[in-house]
Structure formats: C-alpha cells, structure tokens
Amino acid sequence: MSSIILTAPVSEGSVTAVSAKADVQRALIAAALSEGRTDISCLHPGKNILATADCLRALGAAVRRDKSGFTVTSPVRPGGFAELNAGESATTLRFLLPIIAALGGFAVLDGGPQLKNQPLLPLIESLREHGAVIPDEALPLSVQGQLSEGTYVIPGNSSSQFISGLMFALPLLGKKSKIRLSTPLKVTAYIDMTIHTLSAFHVWWKRTADGYEMLPDSAYRTPGRYETAGDWSCAAPFLAAAAMRGRVEMGELTLSTKQAEKKILPLLAEAGAAINMVGQHVTVEHVTDLCPFDADLGECPDLAPTLAVLACAARGDSYLTGARHYKLKDMDRLEAVAEMLRSLGAEIENLPDGLLVHGTGRLRGGAVNAHGDHRIVMAAAQARSITSGDVTVAGADAVTKAYPTFFDDYKALGGRLLETPGD
C-alpha cells in the first residue's frame, strides 16, 4: 500500500479526461457478445477496465489492447470451463455473473478482498429461478447450468448493476425475456447508459410500467467502432479543485454523455465558480468565495466525496442527500467520506441518506485512509486546495482502479507531492 504526501495543491493547467470506466466496460462486454471486429477508444484504462478485458478473454473472446484502446475480434464462447477474476471491479462481477449463466458453461468467478462483501443475493436468486446453479452467495462463486427465457424479477431498489447485467445476458437467450421490478426503481442513470451502449450494438430495451422489455428485432451486431466518452466522475475532483482555488481546463468531456456525474457543472456554477465549455473542453475557474449548496445525489452518488470537499470550501451549511444506496456497497462509503473530512478538520454530520457539511472555507490538513476507494484518494487531493498543511493519503494506489494517471495530471496542474513506502 503506497502513501502520497500532497505538499502543494492544484493551481492551473490543462489535461485530458481519461475514458469513462463505465462506458468502456459496457462497450467491451457488448463487443465480446457480438460477431465481427469492434474497435473501442480508451485513454489510460484503469485496473477495473483491464479486469473486464481479462475476464472476457477467459471466456474465449479475443481482446487486444493498444495505445488507442481495445480491439475485440471474436465473441465469447458458450459452454466449457473458465476461471475469472474480477479484481476489485464490482461492475465486472455483476455484469458477467448473468452472462456466464446465459452462456451455459461452468465457471468460477472470484475477485479481490473488497468484492468479498459485495451484496449479490437478489441477482443470484433471480438467476437460480431460471436454471442457474450457484451454490454460494459470496466469492468465489461457482456458476453452472443454463438460463431459460422468461421474466426475471429483481428489486428496483437494489444495485442498478443487477439490471444492467441482465440486459447484457438476456439477449443471448432469445427474444422473449424481460425484466420485472419487484420494488420501485431508485437509480436510472446507469441503466440508461447500459441501454445507450446496447443500442449501438443493435440490442434495444424499452422501459415498461413494471420493468424493462427487449424489442423483438434485437440481436448483437458490432457497430465496427465505438467511441467512448471522457469520465466526468474522474474529472470532477479536478474541476471542483479549480472552483475552490485555481483554473483548470479538461478536454474530452461532453454533455451528450449518459453519465449522471456531468451534474458537477451546474453544482459548481451554483457554488460560485466560473464555467466555460467550448466543444469538448471544460474550463472551471475560482472567481469568488464559494456559497453553500444543496445536492440530491440519487442519480450520481459517486460525486459524494467531491461535493463533500467542495462544501467544506464554502462558508455555511450544505446538504448532500439521496445517497442512501451509497451506504450499501462493500462498505459504508458515506461514512468513509465523513471520516476522511473529519481527519482533515471538517465539521460534518451523518444524515440517514447523506451528509450535512458545516463549511468554514478551510481545512487543516492531516492523514487520510483511502479504504481502497479511488474516489477517496481523488477527493483528498482535491481537499489540498483548502488545507493549511499537507495531506497524506494512505493507500493512494487505489486510484489506479479508474484513473492510473491521476497523480501525473495532479502535477501537470501545478500540484506537488511526495511518495513514501506504505504498509
């Protein structure tokens, strides 16, 4: 575990956003289910993207990586035996679990320590009802059997990744399968992203009164090339740091993306930052003292760390709500955000579905434990913009899951740091 000491904050500069992890992972999976060659653009893939590619290779797909992205030239093979390791990627785990069962083979699906506590039971139960043989409910998972067509029931208030995984898998079974939600749907943005990606591969899903239904002419076909978007979630800490202190330009960001995290822009404007967007280039600049704000994180819980730090930079109370689901991950991530900020001197209260930040405009600095979460690492670096002292981040290498060049870009934007051996 490496530690980083952030000795100076981001000030000014221009960098290019990395490719959106969620977009690339979805495109890789759809390409691996399609006949023919698919070229997928991808700038600086993190470990979670690479884990998806490795698992698809284990299932028989030909996935090649070069400096411009990935090329998938043959699909996964049904049947047979495969051993897959999802690393620390919950997306890889939850998307591929139903796909393995739809392929009708025998596989053992494992992952890193953080995935051992991932809640999977609602998805496993739905797959068992349709022929999958999955004896256990935690990693490593043995998956056998052959899924059948039909109506797959899943709670709408569980992970949206369960629904997305079924959307990838069910087209492999035929035309008659659909998804019924047993409880109201809580988050739609990530499902909309899945629908958008699948439509590029000629698989169409539509929303119904009680779930989702696949259109009858759906069948995996490659578009030939798939252009991925820049990652708003990874860009957000740098954009917010500029709003707090400095001026940052980031390229390869578009408002046409389905990523809910693009909501960061209007929130930064509400807080008082100057925003300018020309084409796919976004510039954020600090121009005045920041104002407190309220944010509903229901569709974009991954912005919680970034917005909590931003709220510390404002003078007054900011409410971050709608993030109850963020507490139900492999750990209570809202508590991890609160712990990070308290360690830096913030005044913060836990709410049932979010955080109340008593912003003072400054933090003192200190030591932060990333808890294996790349978002905590990036938010801690963002916090250095308002700390009076250095910020030390233990476990800073977690950032490589999604943004392997994060600290290179931190330095390119004027920040300074020291790297020390970790435990």
C-alpha positions in Angstrom: 0.0 0.0 0.0 1.6 3.3 -1.1 1.2 6.6 0.6 1.2 10.0 -1.0 2.0 13.3 0.7 0.4 16.2 -1.1 2.6 19.2 -0.5 1.0 21.8 -2.8 -2.5 22.0 -4.4 -3.7 22.1 -8.0 -3.4 25.7 -9.3 -3.7 26.0 -13.1 -3.3 24.0 -16.2 -4.9 21.8 -18.9 -5.2 18.0 -19.0 -7.3 15.5 -20.9 -10.0 13.4 -19.2 -9.5 9.6 -19.1 -12.0 7.5 -20.8 -15.1 6.7 -18.8 -14.7 3.4 -17.0 -18.4 2.7 -17.0 -18.6 3.4 -20.8 -15.6 1.3 -21.7 -16.6 -1.7 -19.6 -20.1 -1.8 -21.2 -18.6 -1.5 -24.7 -16.1 -4.3 -24.1 -18.8 -6.6 -22.9 -21.2 -5.8 -25.8 -18.3 -6.2 -28.3 -17.4 -9.6 -26.8 -21.0 -10.8 -27.3 -21.0 -9.6 -31.0 -19.6 -11.3 -34.1 -17.0 -9.3 -36.0 -14.4 -6.7 -35.1 -15.1 -3.8 -32.8 -12.6 -1.0 -32.1 -13.2 0.7 -28.8 -11.4 4.0 -28.0 -9.9 4.1 -24.5 -7.4 6.5 -23.0 -5.4 5.2 -20.0 -7.5 2.3 -18.9 -7.6 1.6 -15.1 -7.4 -1.7 -13.4 -11.2 -2.2 -13.4 -11.3 -1.9 -17.2 -8.4 -4.3 -17.5 -10.2 -6.7 -15.2 -13.2 -6.7 -17.5 -10.9 -7.4 -20.5 -9.1 -10.2 -18.8 -12.4 -11.9 -17.8 -13.7 -11.7 -21.3 -10.5 -13.3 -22.6 -11.1 -16.1 -20.0 -14.5 -16.6 -21.6 -12.9 -17.0 -25.0 -13.1 -13.6 -26.5 -10.2 -12.2 -28.5 -9.5 -8.8 -26.8 -6.4 -6.9 -27.8 -5.2 -3.6 -26.3 -3.0 -0.9 -27.9 -2.3 2.8 -27.2 -5.6 3.9 -28.7 -7.9 1.4 -26.9 -9.1 -2.1 -27.4 -9.9 -4.3 -30.4 -12.4 -7.2 -30.0 -12.3 -9.6 -32.9 -14.2 -12.7 -31.8 -17.0 -13.3 -29.3 -17.1 -15.2 -26.1 -17.7 -19.0 -26.5 -20.7 -20.7 -24.9 -20.1 -23.7 -22.7 -16.7 -25.0 -21.4 -15.0 -24.1 -18.2 -13.5 -20.8 -17.3 -11.8 -19.2 -14.2 -12.4 -15.5 -13.9 -11.0 -12.9 -11.6 -12.9 -9.6 -11.4 -10.1 -7.9 -9.3 -11.8 -5.1 -7.4 -14.3 -4.3 -10.1 -17.9 -4.8 -8.8 -19.2 -3.8 -12.3 -17.2 -6.7 -13.9 -18.6 -9.1 -11.3 -22.2 -8.1 -11.5 -22.3 -7.8 -15.3 -20.6 -11.1 -16.0 -22.4 -13.3 -13.5 -25.6 -13.5 -15.5 -23.7 -13.6 -18.8 -21.8 -16.7 -17.6 -25.1 -18.4 -16.7 -26.6 -17.4 -20.1 -23.7 -19.0 -21.9 -24.5 -22.3 -20.2 -21.0 -23.2 -19.2 -19.2 -23.8 -15.9 -17.2 -21.0 -14.4 -15.6 -20.0 -11.1 -15.8 -16.2 -10.6 -13.6 -14.7 -8.0 -12.3 -11.2 -7.1 -10.2 -9.2 -4.7 -10.8 -8.6 -1.0 -13.2 -5.7 -1.4 -15.5 -7.8 -3.6 -15.9 -10.5 -0.9 -18.6 -8.4 0.8 -20.4 -7.2 -2.3 -24.2 -7.8 -1.9 -25.2 -10.3 -4.7 -28.1 -12.2 -3.4 -31.0 -10.5 -5.3 -29.2 -11.2 -8.6 -28.2 -14.8 -7.6 -31.8 -15.6 -6.6 -33.2 -14.3 -9.9 -30.7 -16.5 -11.9 -31.4 -19.6 -9.8 -35.1 -19.3 -10.6 -34.2 -19.6 -14.3 -31.9 -22.6 -14.2 -28.5 -21.3 -12.9 -26.8 -23.5 -10.3 -24.9 -21.1 -7.9 -24.4 -22.9 -4.6 -22.8 -20.0 -2.7 -23.7 -16.3 -2.3 -20.2 -14.8 -1.8 -17.0 -15.1 -3.7 -15.7 -17.3 -5.0 -18.8 -18.3 -7.0 -19.3 -21.5 -8.9 -21.7 -20.9 -11.8 -23.2 -23.8 -13.8 -26.5 -24.6 -15.6 -28.3 -22.9 -18.4 -30.6 -19.9 -18.1 -34.0 -20.1 -19.7 -36.1 -17.5 -21.3 -38.8 -15.8 -19.1 -39.4 -12.9 -16.8 -36.6 -12.1 -14.5 -37.7 -10.4 -11.2 -35.2 -8.1 -9.5 -35.8 -5.4 -6.8 -35.7 -1.9 -8.2 -34.1 -0.6 -5.0 -31.1 -3.0 -5.2 -28.0 -2.3 -7.4 -28.8 -1.0 -10.9 -25.9 -3.2 -12.0 -28.0 -6.2 -11.5 -30.5 -4.9 -14.0 -27.7 -3.9 -16.4 -26.2 -7.4 -16.1 -29.5 -9.0 -17.1 -29.8 -6.6 -20.0 -26.5 -7.9 -21.4 -27.3 -11.5 -20.7 -30.9 -12.0 -21.7 -30.4 -11.3 -25.5 -28.3 -14.4 -25.6 -31.4 -16.5 -24.6 -33.8 -15.3 -27.4 -36.5 -12.7 -27.8 -39.0 -13.5 -25.0 -37.2 -12.5 -21.9 -38.0 -9.4 -19.9 -37.1 -7.8 -16.5 -39.8 -7.1 -13.9 -39.0 -4.8 -10.9 -40.5 -6.0 -7.6 -39.9 -2.6 -6.0 -39.8 0.9 -7.4 -36.6 1.8 -9.3 -34.3 4.1 -7.4 -31.5 4.9 -9.9 -32.0 5.1 -13.6 -28.9 6.9 -15.0 -26.6 3.9 -15.1 -29.3 1.8 -16.6 -29.8 4.4 -19.3 -26.1 4.2 -20.0 -26.4 0.4 -20.5 -29.4 0.9 -22.8 -27.4 3.5 -24.8 -24.4 1.2 -25.2 -26.5 -1.8 -26.2 -28.4 0.2 -28.8 -25.1 0.8 -30.5 -24.7 -3.0 -30.8 -28.3 -3.4 -32.1 -29.9 -4.6 -28.9 -32.8 -2.4 -27.8 -34.5 -2.3 -24.4 -37.6 -0.2 -23.6 -39.0 0.8 -20.2 -42.4 -0.7 -19.3 -44.8 0.0 -16.5 -43.1 -2.6 -14.2 -39.7 -3.0 -15.7 -37.9 -3.4 -19.0 -38.6 -5.3 -22.2 -36.3 -6.2 -25.1 -37.5 -5.2 -28.5 -38.1 -8.2 -30.8 -35.5 -7.3 -33.5 -32.7 -7.1 -31.0 -29.5 -9.2 -31.8 -25.9 -8.4 -31.0 -24.1 -6.9 -34.0 -20.9 -4.9 -33.9 -21.0 -1.2 -34.9 -17.4 -1.6 -36.1 -16.1 1.3 -33.9 -17.3 2.6 -30.6 -16.1 6.0 -29.3 -16.1 6.2 -25.5 -16.7 9.4 -23.6 -14.4 11.2 -21.1 -15.0 10.3 -17.5 -17.0 13.0 -15.6 -16.6 11.2 -12.3 -12.8 11.2 -12.6 -12.8 14.8 -13.9 -15.0 16.1 -11.1 -12.3 16.4 -8.4 -10.0 18.5 -10.6 -12.9 20.7 -11.7 -14.0 21.2 -8.2 -10.4 21.9 -7.0 -10.3 24.7 -9.6 -13.6 26.1 -8.3 -12.0 26.2 -4.8 -8.7 27.6 -5.9 -7.2 28.0 -9.4 -8.2 27.4 -13.0 -8.4 24.0 -14.8 -9.2 23.0 -18.3 -10.1 19.4 -19.1 -10.6 18.0 -22.6 -12.6 15.1 -24.0 -15.7 15.8 -21.9 -19.2 16.0 -23.4 -22.6 16.9 -22.1 -24.3 14.4 -24.5 -23.0 11.5 -22.4 -25.4 9.5 -20.3 -23.1 9.9 -17.3 -25.0 11.4 -14.4 -21.8 12.8 -12.9 -21.9 15.7 -15.5 -24.2 17.2 -12.9 -21.0 18.5 -11.3 -21.0 21.5 -13.7 -24.3 23.2 -12.6 -23.4 22.5 -9.0 -20.0 24.2 -9.4 -21.8 27.1 -11.0 -24.3 27.2 -8.1 -21.5 27.3 -5.7 -20.0 30.3 -7.5 -17.4 29.0 -9.9 -16.9 30.4 -13.4 -17.7 27.7 -16.1 -16.9 27.8 -19.7 -17.4 25.0 -22.2 -16.3 25.0 -25.8 -16.8 21.8 -27.8 -15.4 19.0 -25.5 -13.3 21.3 -23.4 -14.5 22.5 -20.0 -12.8 25.3 -18.0 -13.6 25.9 -14.4 -12.1 28.9 -12.5 -12.3 30.2 -9.0 -13.6 33.8 -9.1 -15.2 34.4 -5.7 -15.8 32.9 -2.3 -17.9 29.8 -2.7 -21.5 29.6 -1.5 -23.1 26.6 0.3 -25.4 24.5 -1.8 -27.8 21.5 -1.6 -27.4 18.5 -3.9 -29.5 15.4 -4.5 -27.1 12.6 -5.2 -29.8 10.0 -6.0 -28.6 9.5 -9.6 -24.9 10.4 -9.0 -23.7 9.0 -5.7 -20.1 8.8 -6.9 -20.0 12.6 -6.6 -20.4 12.4 -2.9 -16.7 12.7 -2.0 -16.1 15.5 -4.4 -19.1 17.5 -3.4 -18.4 17.0 0.3 -15.0 18.5 -0.1 -16.5 21.3 -2.2 -18.9 22.0 0.6 -16.1 22.4 3.1 -14.7 25.2 0.9 -18.0 27.2 1.2 -18.9 29.1 4.4 -22.2 27.7 5.6 -24.2 24.5 5.6 -24.5 22.3 2.6 -26.8 19.3 2.4 -25.9 16.3 0.3 -28.9 13.9 0.2 -30.3 11.0 -1.8 -27.3 8.8 -1.3 -28.7 6.1 0.9 -27.6 3.5 -1.7 -24.0 4.7 -1.3 -24.1 3.2 2.2 -24.9 -0.3 0.9 -21.7 -1.0 -1.0 -18.8 -3.3 0.1 -18.5 -0.7 3.0 -20.4 2.3 4.2 -18.9 4.8 1.7 -20.7 7.8 3.1 -19.1 7.1 6.5 -15.7 6.8 4.7 -16.2 10.2 3.2 -17.1 11.7 6.6 -14.1 10.0 8.2 -11.8 11.5 5.6 -13.1 15.0 6.1 -13.1 14.8 9.9 -9.4 13.7 9.7 -8.7 16.9 7.8 -10.6 19.1 10.3 -14.1 19.3 8.8 -17.3 19.7 10.7 -19.7 17.2 9.2 -22.8 15.3 10.3 -24.1 12.0 9.0 -27.7 12.0 7.7 -29.8 8.9 7.0 -29.3 9.3 3.3 -26.3 11.7 3.0 -24.2 14.3 4.8 -24.5 17.8 6.3 -21.3 19.7 5.9 -20.7 22.8 8.0 -18.4 24.6 5.7 -15.8 27.0 7.1 -13.8 27.7 3.9 -10.7 26.0 5.2 -9.3 22.6 6.5 -6.2 22.0 8.5 -4.7 19.0 6.6 -3.8 15.6 8.0 -3.7 11.9 7.2 -6.4 10.1 5.2 -7.1 6.4 4.8 -8.4 5.7 1.3 -10.1 2.4 2.3 -9.3 1.0 -1.2 -11.6 3.6 -2.7 -10.2 5.7 -5.7 -12.8 8.4 -5.1 -11.5 9.0 -1.6 -8.0 9.4 -3.0 -9.1 11.9 -5.6 -11.2 13.8 -3.1 -8.3 14.0 -0.6 -6.1 15.5 -3.4 -8.9 18.0 -4.1 -9.1 18.9 -0.4 -5.4 20.0 -0.5 -6.7 23.2 -2.3 -8.1 24.5 1.1 -5.8 22.9 3.7 -3.2 24.9 5.7 -1.0 21.8 5.9 0.0 18.8 3.9 -2.4 15.9 3.2 -1.1 12.3 3.5 -3.2 9.6 1.7 -2.5 6.0 2.8 -3.5 3.5 0.1 -3.2 6.1 -2.7 -2.6 3.4 -5.3 -6.3 2.7 -5.2 -6.7 5.5 -7.7 -5.3 3.1 -10.4 -8.6 1.3 -10.5 -10.1 4.1 -12.6 -7.5 6.8 -13.1 -4.0 5.5 -13.3 -2.5 8.8 -14.5 -4.3 10.9 -11.7 -1.1 12.0 -9.9 0.6 12.7 -13.2 -2.2 15.1 -14.0 -2.2 16.4 -10.5 1.4 17.5 -11.0 0.6 18.8 -14.6 -2.0 21.1 -13.0 0.6 22.6 -10.6 0.3 20.2 -7.6 3.3 18.8 -5.8 3.6 15.5 -3.9 6.0 13.1 -2.3 5.6 9.3 -2.5 6.5 7.2 0.5 6.5 3.4 1.1 3.3 2.2 2.6 2.4 -0.7 4.9 
